[in-house]
Amino acid sequence: MAMESSLWPSCNYSHNVTFFYNWVGKAISKEWTTRDLVVIGLGVTVCFIVVLSNLMVMIAIFINRRFHFPIYYLLSNMAAADLFAGIAYANLMLNTGPWTRTLTKKQWYIRGALIDISLTASVANLLAVAVERHQTIITMQQHSKMTKRRVLLLITCIWAVSILMGLVPSTFWNCECDLDDCSTVAPLYSRRFLIFWAVLNLLTFLIMVGMYARIFIYVRYQSRYSSRHTSEMRHNQTVVSLMKTISMVLGAFVICWTPGLVTLLLDGLLGKKSHANAFEKFCLVIAECNSLVNPIIYSLRDDEMRTTFKSILCCLCWRGRCQQREPSPVKIESPQPEETLGCVEKSQDQDSYNKDDC
């Protein structure tokens, strides 16, 4: 019986959150400082802006039929992941500092799970977008022929995997039964889980960067030897423009999240010797900014998205007159009637619309 008990680590689930913080040497402030209040105030404000801006992206894709394609559905789901990240960061801000002492282990795990879910959803969406772009562009198409049912199934799978990964630390991969394996950044998490988590995401980054590099090389090769027909040139320009937008989204994500993932990897490998707590909050701020960058990229890179944003704001400001107003037409070389949509269907006298009213 003694041998059997020695084979299994002793688990004491009665330890509270403060015990694990003290065990790894991560200090919990006892009272609020002016700096803490300023950081929380700015953080919650940024989270509020993140939620509103990504909600606007989702609404724009929903109301504009020009965006009713698989690639934009996936971008809308990415906006949903960023919106979820804004909520997760706000919850983190409101449960940090001296409030950490009042958290139960369940509440602490929920706080961390929300961040894990948002990161997994964003990475999975970027990977799905990369695969979709690779498939469509290699076959010389502008949009995938994937049905809405398959897109919905893919989005459901993304969130299912994200929730599963968020629950892993709280269910079995933590350090409650092995205190020597506790992380210094996330004291209840297992260092081995952090290594797995960081390596998995960094490898996914490399795979996506490789896929986009191959796509750009292929598009450049095809453009060099394609015919000079006007319609084909316009198609290539549209594909390249969309690819540049998505690549900027991917680049911003990699830049914002790589420091945090490297920090987790060093914490998992070196433990206290990594001194990860010294720059943990800095990495968290950079990661939070990523959720705010994507709507800015969409509005700067896509004229149609920017026009739809303006029409949404116009409808919010003039709800009583929104039914009679339409967004200004997008300036393109050969406009097609079905490509410019607003709050409602365009009327025949669109040219008489006065943009100064909004």
ZIQUI-V397448 format. One record per backbone hydrogen bond with DSSP energy under -1.0 kcal/mol. NH is the residue of the N-H (numbers start at 1). CO is the residue of the C=O. E is the energy in kcal/mol with one decimal. If there is no record, write none. Layout:
# ZIQUI-V397448
NH:CO:E, NH:CO:E
This chain:
# ZIQUI-V397448
5:1:-2.0, 6:2:-1.5, 15:12:-1.1, 20:16:-1.1, 21:17:-1.9, 22:18:-2.5, 23:19:-2.0, 24:20:-1.8, 26:21:-2.4, 37:33:-2.1, 38:34:-2.2, 39:35:-2.5, 40:36:-2.5, 41:37:-2.5, 42:38:-2.6, 43:39:-2.7, 44:40:-2.8, 45:41:-1.7, 46:42:-2.6, 47:43:-2.3, 48:44:-2.1, 49:45:-2.1, 50:46:-2.6, 51:47:-2.4, 52:48:-2.1, 53:49:-2.8, 54:50:-2.1, 55:51:-1.8, 56:52:-1.8, 57:53:-1.5, 58:54:-2.0, 59:55:-2.2, 60:56:-2.6, 61:57:-2.1, 62:58:-1.6, 63:59:-2.5, 64:60:-1.6, 67:64:-1.9, 68:65:-1.4, 69:67:-2.2, 73:69:-2.0, 74:70:-2.2, 75:71:-1.8, 76:72:-2.3, 77:73:-2.1, 78:74:-2.0, 79:75:-2.1, 80:76:-1.9, 81:77:-1.9, 82:78:-2.3, 83:79:-2.5, 84:80:-2.4, 85:81:-2.1, 86:82:-2.1, 87:83:-1.8, 88:84:-2.4, 89:85:-2.8, 90:86:-2.0, 91:87:-2.3, 92:88:-2.0, 93:89:-2.7, 94:90:-2.0, 95:92:-1.1, 99:96:-1.5, 100:97:-1.9, 101:98:-1.2, 102:99:-1.1, 103:100:-1.1, 108:104:-2.4, 109:105:-2.5, 110:106:-2.1, 111:107:-2.2, 112:108:-2.0, 113:109:-2.7, 114:110:-2.1, 116:112:-2.2, 117:113:-2.8, 118:114:-2.0, 119:115:-2.2, 120:116:-2.6, 121:117:-2.6, 122:118:-2.0, 123:119:-2.6, 124:120:-2.8, 125:121:-2.2, 126:122:-2.4, 127:123:-2.3, 128:124:-2.3, 129:125:-2.6, 130:126:-2.2, 131:127:-2.3, 132:128:-2.4, 133:129:-2.7, 134:130:-2.4, 135:131:-2.4, 136:132:-2.3, 137:133:-2.6, 138:134:-1.8, 139:135:-1.0, 140:137:-1.8, 141:136:-3.1, 151:147:-2.1, 152:148:-2.6, 153:149:-2.1, 154:150:-2.6, 155:151:-2.6, 156:152:-2.3, 157:153:-2.3, 158:154:-2.2, 159:155:-2.0, 160:156:-2.1, 161:157:-2.6, 162:158:-2.1, 163:159:-2.5, 164:160:-2.1, 165:161:-2.5, 166:162:-1.9, 167:163:-1.4, 171:167:-1.6, 172:168:-2.0, 173:168:-2.0, 174:172:-1.0, 175:188:-1.8, 181:178:-1.9, 182:179:-1.5, 183:189:-1.8, 189:186:-2.5, 191:181:-2.7, 194:190:-1.8, 195:191:-2.0, 196:192:-2.3, 197:193:-3.0, 198:194:-2.8, 199:195:-2.5, 200:196:-2.3, 201:197:-1.9, 202:198:-2.5, 203:199:-2.4, 204:200:-1.8, 205:201:-2.2, 206:202:-2.0, 207:203:-2.3, 208:204:-2.4, 209:205:-2.6, 210:206:-2.3, 211:207:-2.2, 212:208:-2.5, 213:209:-2.2, 214:210:-2.1, 215:211:-2.1, 216:212:-2.5, 217:213:-2.1, 218:214:-2.2, 219:215:-2.9, 220:216:-2.3, 221:217:-2.0, 222:218:-2.6, 223:219:-2.5, 224:220:-1.6, 225:221:-1.2, 233:229:-2.4, 234:230:-2.4, 235:231:-2.1, 236:232:-2.4, 237:233:-2.3, 238:234:-2.2, 239:235:-2.3, 240:236:-2.6, 241:237:-2.4, 242:238:-2.3, 243:239:-2.4, 244:240:-2.4, 245:241:-1.9, 246:242:-2.3, 247:243:-2.6, 248:244:-2.2, 249:245:-1.8, 250:246:-2.6, 251:247:-3.1, 252:248:-2.6, 253:249:-2.0, 254:250:-2.6, 255:251:-2.5, 256:252:-2.3, 257:253:-2.3, 258:254:-2.2, 261:257:-2.3, 262:258:-2.7, 263:259:-2.1, 264:260:-2.2, 265:261:-2.4, 266:262:-2.7, 267:263:-2.3, 268:264:-2.5, 269:265:-2.1, 270:266:-3.0, 271:267:-1.7, 273:270:-1.4, 274:271:-1.5, 275:272:-1.2, 278:275:-1.4, 279:276:-1.1, 283:279:-1.8, 284:280:-1.9, 285:281:-2.0, 286:282:-1.8, 287:283:-2.2, 288:284:-2.1, 289:285:-1.8, 292:289:-1.3, 293:289:-1.1, 294:290:-1.2, 297:293:-2.2, 298:294:-2.5, 299:295:-2.2, 300:296:-1.9, 301:297:-2.4, 302:298:-2.1, 306:302:-2.3, 307:303:-2.5, 308:304:-2.2, 309:305:-2.3, 310:306:-2.0, 311:307:-2.1, 312:308:-2.2, 313:309:-2.4, 314:310:-2.4, 315:311:-2.3, 316:312:-1.9, 317:313:-2.1, 318:314:-2.6, 321:318:-1.0, 325:321:-1.0, 332:330:-1.1, 339:336:-1.9, 352:349:-1.4, 353:350:-1.9, 357:354:-1.4, 358:355:-1.0
